[in-house]
Structures are given as C-alpha cells and as structure tokens.
C-alpha cells in the first residue's frame, strides 16, 4: 500500500512540475495556469479512489470540456486564439479557480462528514420487487414514444437542416399536438430508467433495458445533439462504479471496462467532430486524431465565453435573479402564479428569469429572435447575481451535492437513490447550463409524474397483493 502511495505522489509531482514548466515556457496566462493546475490536481484526487469519487470525476470531466478545454488548446497549443481584454480574461479564470477550489474543499469536508466506513449496506429487498417491475414497465412504454420522437426529429433535420432544427423546431413542436405529447412522454423515459437502476437489478436483469437505453442514446446522435448522448454515458459510468461498491460480488466495473472506455473516447471525439463538420458542410476526409481532439475541445469549451461575456455585458443584461430560474418553470411557477414564457422573444429575455435568453438577447440581437442562443453557465449566473461570494457559496452547494451522490449510507433506500441518479445529468450539464437546473428537472411535471406513477403505483399494487392474500380462498 505504501509503495502505491509513493508511486501516486511521484506521478502527481511529475505532472505538476511539467504543467508549471510548460506554463512558464509558453507564457500561459498565470490566472488560467493556476486554475488548470488546480483542476488537474482535483482530477488526480478523484482518480485516486475512482469508485468512491465517480461523480466528482465525471463533474470535473464536463467542467474541463465546457469551461477549460477551449482555453487549454488556445494557451498551450496556440489553437485559434481569440481576443478578450485582460480584465475580462482575469475575471473568467479567477471565477473558475474559485469554483474549483470551493468544490474540492467542500467535497473533502462533506464527503468525510457523511460517510459510513466499514458498515455493510442494508438492502431492503422486499420493497424493490414491485418498484422494479413498475419502473421497468414505465420505461418500456415511454421508450417507444422516445424512439418515435427521435425518428421524427431525424426526419425533420434531414428534410431541413440542423440549423432549422435548432431555431425553428420548438415552434413546429408547439404547433403539432402529437409531437408535443410525444416529447413530453419522452422526458419521462430517463426518469423511469433511473428509478429502475435504483432498484439494483442484477446484471442479467439490467442487460435488456441497457440495450434499449443505449439504442435511444445512439439514435439521439442522429438529431445532431451530442449532449444527451454524453450525459447518458456518464450516467452509466457512475452507475457501474456505484454498483461495484454496492454489489461487489457481481463485478460491475472491471479492468476490461477501463480498457473499453480508453479505446472509445478517441473514437467518440472523432465521431462528434465529424458530425460537426457534416452539419456545417465542411470536409473531414483529412481529419487527424490530433485535429479532432483540438477541434472538439475548442468547440465544446465555448462556455468559458459565457462567463466572459456575462462580465462584459453586466450592465446591459436585464436585472433579474437568474439563480432562481426554477421559479419560472414547472410546478412552482404554476403554484406561485408566475407566467411561464417559452421561445426566443423579448419577453422571455427581459422577464423570463433565464440567463440563457437574457444574455443571448444582448449578444446576438436579431439572431436570438430568429432562434439562436448562447447557452449559460452556473458560474456566470452566480457571479451576475451575487458576485464572487455567489460563486463561492454556490460551488460549495454543488460540492455538497456531489459528495452526497458519492456517499453510500449504511441503509439503502430506493427513493433516495432514484433522486440521486435523476440529478446526475443536470448536475454534469451545469457548467454549460443553469445553476438551478437540478431543481428545474426535479420539479418538472414529467419528473413528478414518473415518480408518482412508479412509487404510488407500486405502493397501490403492493397493497392489493397483501389484501388479496388476506381474502380466504
């Protein structure tokens, strides 16, 4: 054990020394160099005990892809550099440094305080059977609608273009009641899948639903949207590592899985870049692996510019509390009587509580009104509402959530695990999404309907089964 620690610390020292020397030699922005150094050390910390820190590792991965990757290839490889004034860049890199620092400190504190070392998990298997069957039934039913929805979107994209899908499809969806209903049923499917996974099916029981879910993810690539595919794979990655802790006798995550992931990553990157080239009509015949990786990191890392432009246009953005966006959608908006605004329009930008729409309206102007957008970032929203103190506190909250997701209690509860699995996707998307996206997802009608159907339905069926046993034959 001591030998392994010595090797690990030697690797950490070597990586840190190499990063510092390259940063000095290449004259990398010192604020970014510090942020990147902190990120890489946090990643090494997560990798040191990957099974117990799977969510932290996954969050750091999407954090790099969306917020660090673009600047990394710019600063270290001088790949398609773009210009922002010094104070804007300093603000952006300081912001991600504060966020990362609070996440690693908070994670270490909260993970320690909520762990139950050395205790065997108590699995309440008697309550799993009916919930497992109910959630699996809901998954298969909604999967059919999800596949139909994706096929219709693929047809729409092939008949028009990806840009038309990005800018016009939402209006087309609202005008077609059947497509709208299909899209809502589709949103129930991943929730049902998460609840099913929370019931801890055996590897044999999980095999067929996994094939169905992967089929859905692969088909979603045909729409041109890669985010859902990536998040779906991260969900499975975290789940497999989680199961290797809960049921180690089944060997859910092995060295073979590690080798498979290492082989698939460059293949997926090339595939994603090829898709981007096809969407823009460019040729990819001479595309190398190196070019694909650089292009992928540069294009996906554009969210760092959200933090920069939010700082640049701070005075022009409509004054709203964007960290409370969850109040403007879902059940809470209806209960509080807050109007829910849809689409790209002036009202949504000025009064909808969405940083995505407000920033895009300022930055893109008429292009926003025609359907284009900029996206958002939880760091940009926290800074706009509360300054650096907001980034600090908001990142500590995220650290608490990540630590809870990586913590296993001595008593396992399927409802709690269902909630945990459901929030993984919005959490991992938050570097490119809204700060309150987790609450927005949990409070959306489709999520609530799925939980009601499964848990109340399972309770009702379980009650009927016990009642039937009491009836004399």
C-alpha positions as CSV (number, residue, x, y, z in Angstrom):
1,X,0.0,0.0,0.0
2,X,2.8,2.4,0.9
3,X,4.5,1.6,-2.4
4,X,1.3,2.5,-4.4
5,X,1.1,5.8,-2.5
6,X,4.7,6.6,-3.3
7,X,4.2,6.0,-7.0
8,X,1.0,8.1,-7.0
9,X,2.6,11.0,-5.3
10,X,5.6,10.8,-7.7
11,X,3.2,10.9,-10.6
12,X,1.4,13.9,-9.0
13,X,4.8,15.7,-8.5
14,X,5.8,15.0,-12.1
15,X,2.5,16.2,-13.6
16,X,2.6,19.4,-11.5
17,X,6.2,20.1,-12.4
18,X,5.5,19.6,-16.1
19,X,2.5,21.8,-16.1
20,X,4.4,24.6,-14.3
21,X,7.4,24.4,-16.6
22,X,5.2,24.4,-19.8
23,X,3.1,27.3,-18.4
24,X,6.2,29.4,-17.9
25,X,7.8,28.4,-21.2
26,X,4.7,29.0,-23.2
27,X,3.8,32.2,-21.3
28,X,0.4,30.9,-20.4
29,X,-1.9,33.4,-18.7
30,X,-1.0,33.0,-15.0
31,X,-4.6,33.0,-13.8
32,X,-5.5,30.3,-16.2
33,X,-2.4,28.3,-15.3
34,X,-3.4,28.3,-11.6
35,X,-7.0,27.3,-12.5
36,X,-5.7,24.5,-14.8
37,X,-3.2,23.3,-12.1
38,X,-6.0,23.2,-9.5
39,X,-8.3,21.3,-11.9
40,X,-5.6,18.7,-12.7
41,X,-4.8,18.1,-9.1
42,X,-8.5,17.8,-8.2
43,X,-8.9,15.3,-11.1
44,X,-6.0,13.2,-9.7
45,X,-7.6,13.3,-6.3
46,X,-10.8,11.9,-7.8
47,X,-8.9,9.2,-9.8
48,X,-7.0,8.1,-6.7
49,X,-10.2,6.4,-5.5
50,X,-12.4,6.4,-8.6
51,X,-15.0,4.0,-7.3
52,X,-15.8,6.3,-4.4
53,X,-15.4,9.5,-6.3
54,X,-17.1,8.7,-9.6
55,X,-19.4,11.7,-9.6
56,X,-16.6,14.1,-8.7
57,X,-14.5,12.7,-11.6
58,X,-17.4,13.0,-14.0
59,X,-18.2,16.6,-13.0
60,X,-14.6,17.5,-13.4
61,X,-14.6,16.0,-16.8
62,X,-17.6,18.0,-18.0
63,X,-16.1,21.1,-16.3
64,X,-13.0,20.7,-18.4
65,X,-14.8,20.0,-21.6
66,X,-17.2,23.0,-21.3
67,X,-15.1,25.6,-19.3
68,X,-11.4,24.8,-19.6
69,X,-10.8,22.9,-22.8
70,X,-11.1,25.8,-25.2
71,X,-8.6,28.0,-23.3
72,X,-6.3,25.0,-22.8
73,X,-5.8,24.4,-26.6
74,X,-5.5,28.2,-27.1
75,X,-2.9,28.8,-24.4
76,X,-0.8,25.6,-24.6
77,X,-1.1,25.0,-28.4
78,X,-2.0,28.4,-29.8
79,X,-5.0,26.9,-31.5
80,X,-7.3,29.5,-33.0
81,X,-6.7,32.1,-30.3
82,X,-9.4,34.8,-29.8
83,X,-9.0,38.2,-28.1
84,X,-10.6,39.4,-24.9
85,X,-9.3,42.3,-22.8
86,X,-7.1,41.4,-19.9
87,X,-9.6,42.2,-17.1
88,X,-12.3,40.0,-18.8
89,X,-9.9,37.1,-19.0
90,X,-8.7,37.6,-15.5
91,X,-12.3,37.6,-14.2
92,X,-13.1,34.4,-16.1
93,X,-10.1,32.4,-14.9
94,X,-10.4,33.8,-11.3
95,X,-14.1,32.6,-11.4
96,X,-13.3,29.1,-12.4
97,X,-10.4,28.9,-9.9
98,X,-12.7,30.0,-7.0
99,X,-15.4,27.5,-8.1
100,X,-12.9,24.6,-8.4
101,X,-11.3,25.5,-5.0
102,X,-14.6,25.5,-3.3
103,X,-15.7,22.3,-4.9
104,X,-12.6,20.3,-3.8
105,X,-12.6,21.8,-0.3
106,X,-16.3,21.3,0.1
107,X,-16.2,17.8,-1.3
108,X,-13.5,16.8,1.1
109,X,-15.4,18.2,4.1
110,X,-18.9,16.9,3.2
111,X,-17.7,13.5,2.0
112,X,-16.0,12.9,5.3
113,X,-18.9,14.0,7.4
114,X,-21.5,11.9,5.5
115,X,-19.6,8.6,5.1
116,X,-20.3,5.4,6.9
117,X,-17.0,3.5,6.6
118,X,-16.8,-0.2,7.4
119,X,-20.5,-0.8,7.5
120,X,-22.3,-3.3,5.4
121,X,-25.2,-1.9,3.4
122,X,-28.7,-3.0,4.5
123,X,-30.7,-3.6,1.3
124,X,-34.5,-3.6,1.8
125,X,-35.1,-6.1,-0.9
126,X,-38.7,-6.7,0.0
127,X,-39.7,-3.2,-1.3
128,X,-37.7,-3.4,-4.5
129,X,-39.6,-6.1,-6.4
130,X,-42.8,-4.1,-7.2
131,X,-41.0,-0.8,-7.8
132,X,-38.6,-2.6,-10.1
133,X,-41.5,-4.0,-12.2
134,X,-43.4,-0.8,-12.2
135,X,-40.5,1.4,-13.3
136,X,-39.4,-1.1,-15.9
137,X,-42.9,-1.2,-17.4
138,X,-43.0,2.7,-17.5
139,X,-39.5,2.7,-19.1
140,X,-40.5,0.3,-21.9
141,X,-43.8,2.2,-22.6
142,X,-42.1,5.6,-22.7
143,X,-39.1,4.3,-24.6
144,X,-41.4,3.6,-27.6
145,X,-42.5,7.2,-27.6
146,X,-39.0,8.4,-27.1
147,X,-37.8,6.4,-30.2
148,X,-40.7,7.7,-32.2
149,X,-39.9,11.3,-31.2
150,X,-36.2,10.9,-32.1
151,X,-37.1,9.4,-35.5
152,X,-39.4,12.3,-36.3
153,X,-36.7,14.8,-35.3
154,X,-34.2,13.0,-37.5
155,X,-36.6,13.2,-40.4
156,X,-37.1,16.9,-39.7
157,X,-33.4,17.5,-39.7
158,X,-32.9,15.6,-43.0
159,X,-35.7,17.5,-44.7
160,X,-34.5,20.9,-43.5
161,X,-31.2,21.3,-41.7
162,X,-29.6,21.2,-38.2
163,X,-29.8,25.0,-38.0
164,X,-33.5,24.9,-38.7
165,X,-34.0,22.3,-36.0
166,X,-32.1,24.5,-33.6
167,X,-34.0,27.6,-34.5
168,X,-37.4,26.5,-35.7
169,X,-38.3,23.1,-34.3
170,X,-39.6,24.4,-31.0
171,X,-42.2,26.4,-32.8
172,X,-43.0,23.5,-35.0
173,X,-43.4,21.3,-31.9
174,X,-45.9,23.6,-30.2
175,X,-48.0,23.7,-33.4
176,X,-48.2,19.9,-33.6
177,X,-50.0,18.5,-30.5
178,X,-49.0,14.9,-31.2
179,X,-45.3,15.8,-31.5
180,X,-45.6,17.8,-28.3
181,X,-47.2,14.9,-26.4
182,X,-44.5,12.5,-27.7
183,X,-41.8,14.9,-26.5
184,X,-43.3,15.1,-23.0
185,X,-43.6,11.3,-22.8
186,X,-40.0,11.0,-24.0
187,X,-39.0,13.2,-21.0
188,X,-40.4,10.6,-18.6
189,X,-38.3,7.7,-20.0
190,X,-34.9,8.6,-18.4
191,X,-36.6,9.2,-15.1
192,X,-38.1,5.7,-15.2
193,X,-34.7,4.3,-16.2
194,X,-33.1,6.0,-13.2
195,X,-35.7,4.6,-10.8
196,X,-35.3,1.1,-12.3
197,X,-31.5,1.3,-11.8
198,X,-32.1,2.4,-8.2
199,X,-33.8,-0.9,-7.5
200,X,-30.4,-2.6,-8.0
201,X,-31.3,-5.1,-10.8
202,X,-28.9,-8.0,-11.4
203,X,-26.6,-7.8,-14.4
204,X,-28.9,-10.2,-16.2
205,X,-32.0,-8.1,-15.4
206,X,-30.2,-5.0,-16.5
207,X,-29.0,-6.3,-19.8
208,X,-32.1,-5.7,-21.9
209,X,-33.0,-2.3,-20.5
210,X,-29.4,-1.3,-21.1
211,X,-29.6,-2.3,-24.8
212,X,-32.8,-0.3,-25.1
213,X,-31.3,2.8,-23.4
214,X,-28.1,2.7,-25.5
215,X,-30.2,2.4,-28.6
216,X,-32.0,5.5,-27.6
217,X,-28.7,7.3,-27.0
218,X,-27.2,6.3,-30.3
219,X,-30.4,7.3,-32.1
220,X,-30.3,10.7,-30.4
221,X,-27.0,11.4,-32.3
222,X,-29.0,11.5,-35.5
223,X,-30.6,14.7,-34.3
224,X,-27.2,16.4,-34.2
225,X,-27.4,16.9,-30.4
226,X,-24.5,15.3,-28.7
227,X,-25.1,16.5,-25.1
228,X,-27.7,13.9,-24.3
229,X,-25.5,11.1,-25.6
230,X,-22.5,12.2,-23.5
231,X,-24.6,12.7,-20.3
232,X,-26.2,9.3,-20.8
233,X,-22.8,7.6,-21.0
234,X,-21.6,9.4,-17.9
235,X,-24.8,8.3,-16.0
236,X,-24.0,4.7,-16.9
237,X,-20.3,5.2,-15.9
238,X,-21.3,6.5,-12.5
239,X,-23.9,3.8,-12.0
240,X,-21.5,0.9,-12.9
241,X,-18.9,2.3,-10.4
242,X,-21.7,2.7,-7.8
243,X,-22.8,-0.9,-8.3
244,X,-19.3,-2.2,-7.9
245,X,-19.4,-0.8,-4.4
246,X,-22.9,-1.9,-3.5
247,X,-22.7,-5.4,-5.0
248,X,-19.0,-6.1,-5.5
249,X,-19.6,-9.8,-6.0
250,X,-21.2,-9.1,-9.4
251,X,-18.1,-7.3,-10.7
252,X,-19.9,-4.4,-12.5
253,X,-16.7,-2.4,-13.2
254,X,-13.5,-4.3,-14.2
255,X,-10.2,-3.5,-16.0
256,X,-11.9,-4.6,-19.2
257,X,-14.4,-1.7,-18.8
258,X,-11.4,0.7,-18.3
259,X,-9.8,-0.5,-21.4
260,X,-13.0,-0.2,-23.4
261,X,-13.5,3.4,-22.2
262,X,-10.0,4.3,-23.1
263,X,-10.5,2.9,-26.6
264,X,-13.9,4.5,-27.1
265,X,-13.0,8.1,-26.0
266,X,-10.9,9.0,-29.1
267,X,-13.5,7.2,-31.4
268,X,-16.3,9.3,-29.9
269,X,-14.3,12.5,-30.2
270,X,-13.7,11.8,-33.9
271,X,-17.3,10.9,-34.4
272,X,-18.5,14.2,-32.7
273,X,-16.1,16.3,-34.8
274,X,-17.2,14.6,-38.0
275,X,-20.8,15.3,-37.1
276,X,-19.9,19.0,-36.6
277,X,-18.2,19.1,-40.0
278,X,-21.2,17.5,-41.7
279,X,-23.6,19.9,-40.0
280,X,-21.5,22.9,-41.3
281,X,-20.9,21.3,-44.8
282,X,-17.1,21.0,-44.3
283,X,-14.9,18.1,-45.5
284,X,-13.5,15.8,-42.8
285,X,-11.5,13.5,-45.1
286,X,-8.1,14.8,-44.0
287,X,-9.1,15.0,-40.3
288,X,-6.4,13.5,-37.9
289,X,-6.9,12.3,-34.4
290,X,-5.0,15.4,-33.1
291,X,-7.0,17.8,-35.1
292,X,-10.2,16.1,-34.0
293,X,-9.3,16.4,-30.3
294,X,-8.3,20.1,-30.7
295,X,-11.4,20.9,-32.6
296,X,-13.6,19.0,-30.1
297,X,-12.1,20.8,-27.1
298,X,-12.2,24.2,-28.8
299,X,-15.8,23.9,-29.9
300,X,-17.2,22.3,-26.8
301,X,-15.3,24.7,-24.5
302,X,-17.1,27.7,-25.7
303,X,-18.9,28.1,-22.4
304,X,-15.9,29.9,-20.9
305,X,-17.0,32.8,-23.2
306,X,-20.4,32.9,-21.4
307,X,-18.5,33.9,-18.2
308,X,-16.5,36.4,-20.2
309,X,-19.5,38.0,-22.0
310,X,-21.6,38.0,-18.9
311,X,-18.9,40.1,-17.3
312,X,-18.6,42.4,-20.3
313,X,-22.3,43.0,-20.7
314,X,-23.2,43.0,-17.0
315,X,-24.8,46.4,-17.1
316,X,-26.9,45.6,-20.2
317,X,-28.3,42.3,-19.1
318,X,-31.9,42.6,-17.7
319,X,-31.7,42.8,-13.9
320,X,-33.2,39.5,-12.6
321,X,-32.3,36.8,-10.1
322,X,-31.1,34.2,-12.5
323,X,-30.2,31.7,-9.9
324,X,-33.9,31.4,-9.1
325,X,-34.8,30.4,-12.7
326,X,-36.6,27.3,-11.3
327,X,-39.4,29.6,-10.1
328,X,-40.2,30.5,-13.7
329,X,-40.9,26.9,-14.8
330,X,-42.6,23.7,-13.8
331,X,-44.9,23.2,-10.8
332,X,-43.6,26.1,-8.7
333,X,-44.3,28.7,-11.4
334,X,-47.9,27.5,-11.6
335,X,-48.4,27.4,-7.8
336,X,-46.9,30.9,-7.5
337,X,-48.8,32.3,-10.4
338,X,-45.6,33.2,-12.3
339,X,-46.2,33.2,-16.1
340,X,-44.1,30.7,-17.9
341,X,-42.6,32.2,-21.1
342,X,-41.5,30.0,-24.0
343,X,-39.4,30.6,-27.1
344,X,-36.9,33.2,-28.1
345,X,-38.6,36.5,-27.7
346,X,-38.2,39.9,-25.9
347,X,-40.5,39.0,-23.0
348,X,-38.5,35.8,-22.3
349,X,-35.2,37.7,-22.4
350,X,-36.4,40.6,-20.1
351,X,-38.8,38.8,-17.7
352,X,-38.4,35.1,-18.0
353,X,-35.7,34.7,-15.4
354,X,-33.4,32.8,-17.8
355,X,-29.8,33.8,-18.1
356,X,-29.6,31.9,-21.4
357,X,-32.2,34.0,-23.0
358,X,-31.2,37.4,-21.4
359,X,-27.5,37.1,-22.4
360,X,-28.3,35.8,-25.9
361,X,-30.7,38.7,-26.5
362,X,-27.9,41.2,-25.7
363,X,-25.1,39.3,-27.5
364,X,-26.9,38.1,-30.6
365,X,-29.7,40.6,-31.1
366,X,-31.9,39.7,-34.1
367,X,-30.1,36.3,-34.4
368,X,-31.5,35.5,-30.9
369,X,-35.1,36.4,-32.0
370,X,-34.7,34.1,-35.0
371,X,-33.9,31.1,-32.7
372,X,-30.2,31.1,-31.9
373,X,-28.7,31.1,-28.4
374,X,-25.6,31.3,-26.4
375,X,-26.2,28.9,-23.5
376,X,-25.4,29.6,-19.9
377,X,-23.1,28.5,-17.1
378,X,-23.8,28.2,-13.4
379,X,-20.6,30.2,-12.6
380,X,-21.8,33.1,-14.8
381,X,-25.2,33.1,-13.2
382,X,-23.8,33.0,-9.6
383,X,-21.4,35.9,-10.4
384,X,-24.1,38.0,-12.0
385,X,-26.5,37.7,-9.0
386,X,-24.1,37.6,-6.1
387,X,-20.5,38.3,-7.3
388,X,-17.5,36.2,-6.3
389,X,-19.3,35.4,-3.0
390,X,-22.0,33.8,-5.0
391,X,-19.5,31.6,-6.9
392,X,-18.0,30.6,-3.5
393,X,-21.3,29.7,-1.9
394,X,-22.9,28.2,-5.0
395,X,-19.9,26.0,-5.6
396,X,-19.9,24.8,-2.0
397,X,-23.5,23.8,-2.5
398,X,-22.5,21.9,-5.6
399,X,-19.7,20.2,-3.6
400,X,-22.3,19.1,-1.1
401,X,-24.5,17.6,-3.8
402,X,-21.5,15.8,-5.5
403,X,-20.4,14.5,-2.1
404,X,-23.9,13.2,-1.3
405,X,-24.0,11.5,-4.7
406,X,-20.7,9.7,-4.0
407,X,-21.7,8.7,-0.4
408,X,-23.3,5.4,0.4
409,X,-25.3,5.2,3.6
410,X,-25.5,2.0,5.7
411,X,-29.2,1.8,5.0
412,X,-30.1,1.8,1.3
413,X,-33.4,3.5,0.2
414,X,-34.6,3.2,-3.4
415,X,-36.4,6.5,-3.4
416,X,-33.3,8.4,-2.3
417,X,-31.1,6.6,-4.9
418,X,-33.7,7.4,-7.6
419,X,-33.4,11.1,-6.8
420,X,-29.6,10.9,-6.8
421,X,-29.5,9.2,-10.2
422,X,-32.0,11.6,-11.7
423,X,-30.0,14.7,-10.9
424,X,-26.7,13.4,-12.3
425,X,-27.4,14.6,-15.8
426,X,-28.4,18.2,-14.9
427,X,-25.5,18.4,-12.5
428,X,-23.0,17.4,-15.1
429,X,-24.5,19.8,-17.6
430,X,-24.4,22.8,-15.2
431,X,-21.0,24.1,-16.4
432,X,-23.0,24.8,-19.7
433,X,-26.4,25.2,-18.1
434,X,-28.4,26.9,-15.4
435,X,-27.3,26.9,-11.7
436,X,-30.8,25.8,-10.7
437,X,-31.1,23.1,-13.4
438,X,-31.3,20.4,-10.8
439,X,-34.3,21.9,-9.2
440,X,-35.9,22.6,-12.5
441,X,-35.5,19.0,-13.5
442,X,-36.9,17.6,-10.3
443,X,-39.8,20.0,-10.3
444,X,-40.8,19.5,-13.9
445,X,-44.2,17.8,-14.4
446,X,-42.7,14.9,-16.3
447,X,-40.3,14.0,-13.4
448,X,-43.1,14.3,-10.8
449,X,-45.5,12.2,-13.0
450,X,-42.9,9.5,-13.3
451,X,-42.2,9.3,-9.5
452,X,-46.0,9.3,-8.7
453,X,-46.7,6.6,-11.3
454,X,-43.9,4.3,-10.0
455,X,-43.9,4.8,-6.3
456,X,-47.6,5.4,-5.6
457,X,-48.5,2.8,-8.2
458,X,-46.1,0.3,-6.7
459,X,-47.5,1.0,-3.2
460,X,-51.0,0.5,-4.5
461,X,-50.1,-2.8,-6.3
462,X,-48.3,-4.0,-3.2
463,X,-51.3,-3.1,-1.0
464,X,-53.6,-5.1,-3.4
465,X,-51.2,-8.1,-3.3
466,X,-51.3,-8.1,0.5
467,X,-55.1,-7.6,0.5
468,X,-55.5,-10.5,-1.9
469,X,-53.5,-12.8,0.4
470,X,-55.9,-12.0,3.3
471,X,-59.0,-13.0,1.4
472,X,-60.0,-16.6,2.3
473,X,-59.9,-18.9,-0.7
